[in-house]
Amino acid sequence: MKSIAHLISTIFQPLLMPTYGVMLLFVYTYFGMIYLHQFWLIITPVVLFSFAIPAILIFMLYRMDIISDLSLKVRRERIYPYLITLVSYSVMIYFYHKMHMPRWFLMIMASSVAIMVIAIIITLKWKISAHMFGIGGLIGGAMSVSYFVEHSNPYFMFMGLFIIAGLVGTSRLILKRHTFAQVIAGFLLGLLISFVFVWTGAEA
């Protein structure tokens, strides 16, 4: 059971959520049709700045003994990885801004930064689930894009995403990385911030 939980936690780790989110846009929205010819130009920055660069730098922190575990089990050790991710995400937003991407698209990325800032503040006193604010942010962004940009209701996609969220949350509990409260708090943080940010971008 724990091996399956580890696998789920790895596949749906927080650093991969922005990449999954952009890939979903190409699958279920008109964004994919409009920007299909720019697929690699759009997907490369999100892979680079939201996953590759933070992952490499966090691994360097581990090698330098600044953090004791790559899964960031110790609450006080999460600050530096979170700050690294925050800066990298900010550079990514600037890159997309220079590409003149739609405002709602930029707000998807901005929501990740806002979630990270709030998570850093919370982490000073309490341990919140990064996996859950990652999947929560993915779902919140997808819901907001569907309702306020696409004006659609891809309920099968939402069913799949909520099932994944349940699997991720259960995995974090099985691995004893978080309490139930930390799992729920992380999910709600990601869902609400992402939903509101994209909604604001769509209405502007």
Contacts in CASP RR format, 6 or more apart in sequence:
PFRMAT RR
TARGET T0000
AUTHOR 0000-0000-0000
METHOD contacts of the structure
MODEL  1
MKSIAHLISTIFQPLLMPTYGVMLLFVYTYFGMIYLHQFWLIITPVVLFS
FAIPAILIFMLYRMDIISDLSLKVRRERIYPYLITLVSYSVMIYFYHKMH
MPRWFLMIMASSVAIMVIAIIITLKWKISAHMFGIGGLIGGAMSVSYFVE
HSNPYFMFMGLFIIAGLVGTSRLILKRHTFAQVIAGFLLGLLISFVFVWT
GAEA
1 174 0 8 1.000
2 174 0 8 1.000
2 175 0 8 1.000
4 171 0 8 1.000
5 170 0 8 1.000
5 171 0 8 1.000
5 172 0 8 1.000
5 174 0 8 1.000
5 175 0 8 1.000
6 171 0 8 1.000
6 175 0 8 1.000
8 167 0 8 1.000
8 168 0 8 1.000
8 171 0 8 1.000
9 71 0 8 1.000
9 131 0 8 1.000
9 168 0 8 1.000
9 171 0 8 1.000
9 172 0 8 1.000
9 175 0 8 1.000
9 177 0 8 1.000
12 131 0 8 1.000
12 135 0 8 1.000
12 164 0 8 1.000
12 167 0 8 1.000
12 168 0 8 1.000
13 131 0 8 1.000
14 130 0 8 1.000
14 131 0 8 1.000
14 133 0 8 1.000
14 134 0 8 1.000
15 50 0 8 1.000
15 51 0 8 1.000
15 54 0 8 1.000
15 55 0 8 1.000
15 85 0 8 1.000
16 50 0 8 1.000
16 51 0 8 1.000
17 50 0 8 1.000
17 112 0 8 1.000
17 134 0 8 1.000
17 135 0 8 1.000
17 137 0 8 1.000
17 138 0 8 1.000
18 46 0 8 1.000
18 50 0 8 1.000
18 51 0 8 1.000
18 89 0 8 1.000
18 92 0 8 1.000
18 108 0 8 1.000
18 109 0 8 1.000
18 112 0 8 1.000
19 43 0 8 1.000
19 46 0 8 1.000
19 47 0 8 1.000
19 50 0 8 1.000
19 51 0 8 1.000
20 138 0 8 1.000
21 108 0 8 1.000
21 138 0 8 1.000
21 141 0 8 1.000
21 142 0 8 1.000
22 42 0 8 1.000
22 43 0 8 1.000
22 46 0 8 1.000
23 43 0 8 1.000
24 138 0 8 1.000
24 142 0 8 1.000
24 157 0 8 1.000
25 31 0 8 1.000
25 32 0 8 1.000
25 105 0 8 1.000
25 145 0 8 1.000
26 32 0 8 1.000
26 35 0 8 1.000
26 36 0 8 1.000
26 39 0 8 1.000
28 142 0 8 1.000
28 146 0 8 1.000
28 150 0 8 1.000
28 154 0 8 1.000
28 157 0 8 1.000
29 145 0 8 1.000
29 146 0 8 1.000
29 149 0 8 1.000
29 150 0 8 1.000
30 150 0 8 1.000
31 102 0 8 1.000
31 105 0 8 1.000
32 39 0 8 1.000
35 42 0 8 1.000
41 99 0 8 1.000
42 99 0 8 1.000
42 101 0 8 1.000
45 92 0 8 1.000
45 95 0 8 1.000
45 96 0 8 1.000
46 92 0 8 1.000
48 92 0 8 1.000
49 88 0 8 1.000
49 89 0 8 1.000
49 91 0 8 1.000
49 92 0 8 1.000
49 95 0 8 1.000
50 85 0 8 1.000
50 88 0 8 1.000
50 89 0 8 1.000
50 92 0 8 1.000
50 112 0 8 1.000
53 88 0 8 1.000
54 81 0 8 1.000
54 84 0 8 1.000
54 85 0 8 1.000
54 88 0 8 1.000
57 84 0 8 1.000
57 88 0 8 1.000
58 67 0 8 1.000
58 70 0 8 1.000
58 81 0 8 1.000
58 84 0 8 1.000
59 70 0 8 1.000
61 67 0 8 1.000
61 80 0 8 1.000
61 81 0 8 1.000
61 84 0 8 1.000
62 68 0 8 1.000
62 69 0 8 1.000
62 70 0 8 1.000
66 77 0 8 1.000
66 80 0 8 1.000
67 74 0 8 1.000
67 77 0 8 1.000
67 80 0 8 1.000
67 81 0 8 1.000
68 74 0 8 1.000
68 77 0 8 1.000
69 77 0 8 1.000
71 177 0 8 1.000
72 78 0 8 1.000
72 81 0 8 1.000
72 130 0 8 1.000
73 177 0 8 1.000
75 123 0 8 1.000
75 126 0 8 1.000
75 127 0 8 1.000
78 123 0 8 1.000
78 127 0 8 1.000
78 130 0 8 1.000
79 120 0 8 1.000
79 123 0 8 1.000
79 124 0 8 1.000
82 116 0 8 1.000
82 119 0 8 1.000
82 120 0 8 1.000
82 123 0 8 1.000
83 120 0 8 1.000
85 116 0 8 1.000
86 113 0 8 1.000
86 116 0 8 1.000
86 117 0 8 1.000
86 120 0 8 1.000
89 109 0 8 1.000
89 112 0 8 1.000
89 113 0 8 1.000
89 116 0 8 1.000
90 113 0 8 1.000
92 109 0 8 1.000
93 106 0 8 1.000
93 109 0 8 1.000
93 110 0 8 1.000
93 113 0 8 1.000
96 105 0 8 1.000
96 106 0 8 1.000
96 109 0 8 1.000
97 106 0 8 1.000
103 201 0 8 1.000
103 202 0 8 1.000
103 204 0 8 1.000
104 144 0 8 1.000
104 145 0 8 1.000
104 148 0 8 1.000
104 149 0 8 1.000
104 198 0 8 1.000
104 201 0 8 1.000
104 202 0 8 1.000
106 201 0 8 1.000
107 197 0 8 1.000
107 198 0 8 1.000
107 200 0 8 1.000
107 201 0 8 1.000
107 202 0 8 1.000
108 141 0 8 1.000
108 145 0 8 1.000
108 194 0 8 1.000
108 197 0 8 1.000
108 198 0 8 1.000
110 197 0 8 1.000
111 137 0 8 1.000
111 141 0 8 1.000
111 190 0 8 1.000
111 193 0 8 1.000
111 194 0 8 1.000
111 196 0 8 1.000
111 197 0 8 1.000
111 198 0 8 1.000
112 137 0 8 1.000
112 194 0 8 1.000
114 193 0 8 1.000
114 197 0 8 1.000
115 133 0 8 1.000
115 134 0 8 1.000
115 137 0 8 1.000
115 189 0 8 1.000
115 190 0 8 1.000
115 193 0 8 1.000
115 194 0 8 1.000
118 189 0 8 1.000
118 193 0 8 1.000
119 128 0 8 1.000
119 130 0 8 1.000
119 133 0 8 1.000
119 189 0 8 1.000
122 128 0 8 1.000
122 185 0 8 1.000
122 189 0 8 1.000
126 182 0 8 1.000
127 178 0 8 1.000
127 182 0 8 1.000
128 178 0 8 1.000
128 182 0 8 1.000
128 185 0 8 1.000
128 186 0 8 1.000
128 189 0 8 1.000
129 169 0 8 1.000
129 172 0 8 1.000
129 177 0 8 1.000
129 178 0 8 1.000
129 182 0 8 1.000
129 183 0 8 1.000
129 185 0 8 1.000
129 186 0 8 1.000
129 187 0 8 1.000
130 186 0 8 1.000
131 168 0 8 1.000
131 169 0 8 1.000
131 171 0 8 1.000
131 172 0 8 1.000
131 177 0 8 1.000
132 165 0 8 1.000
132 168 0 8 1.000
132 169 0 8 1.000
132 172 0 8 1.000
132 178 0 8 1.000
132 182 0 8 1.000
132 183 0 8 1.000
132 184 0 8 1.000
132 185 0 8 1.000
132 186 0 8 1.000
132 187 0 8 1.000
132 190 0 8 1.000
133 186 0 8 1.000
133 187 0 8 1.000
133 189 0 8 1.000
133 190 0 8 1.000
134 190 0 8 1.000
135 161 0 8 1.000
135 164 0 8 1.000
135 165 0 8 1.000
135 168 0 8 1.000
135 187 0 8 1.000
136 165 0 8 1.000
136 186 0 8 1.000
136 187 0 8 1.000
136 188 0 8 1.000
136 189 0 8 1.000
136 190 0 8 1.000
136 191 0 8 1.000
136 194 0 8 1.000
137 190 0 8 1.000
137 191 0 8 1.000
137 193 0 8 1.000
137 194 0 8 1.000
137 195 0 8 1.000
138 161 0 8 1.000
138 194 0 8 1.000
139 158 0 8 1.000
139 161 0 8 1.000
139 162 0 8 1.000
139 165 0 8 1.000
139 191 0 8 1.000
139 194 0 8 1.000
140 190 0 8 1.000
140 191 0 8 1.000
140 192 0 8 1.000
140 194 0 8 1.000
140 195 0 8 1.000
140 198 0 8 1.000
141 194 0 8 1.000
141 195 0 8 1.000
141 197 0 8 1.000
141 198 0 8 1.000
142 157 0 8 1.000
142 158 0 8 1.000
142 161 0 8 1.000
143 158 0 8 1.000
143 195 0 8 1.000
144 194 0 8 1.000
144 195 0 8 1.000
144 196 0 8 1.000
144 197 0 8 1.000
144 198 0 8 1.000
144 199 0 8 1.000
144 202 0 8 1.000
145 198 0 8 1.000
145 202 0 8 1.000
146 152 0 8 1.000
146 153 0 8 1.000
146 154 0 8 1.000
146 158 0 8 1.000
147 153 0 8 1.000
147 199 0 8 1.000
148 198 0 8 1.000
148 199 0 8 1.000
148 202 0 8 1.000
148 203 0 8 1.000
149 198 0 8 1.000
149 202 0 8 1.000
165 187 0 8 1.000
169 183 0 8 1.000
169 187 0 8 1.000
172 178 0 8 1.000
172 183 0 8 1.000
173 179 0 8 1.000
173 180 0 8 1.000
173 183 0 8 1.000
END
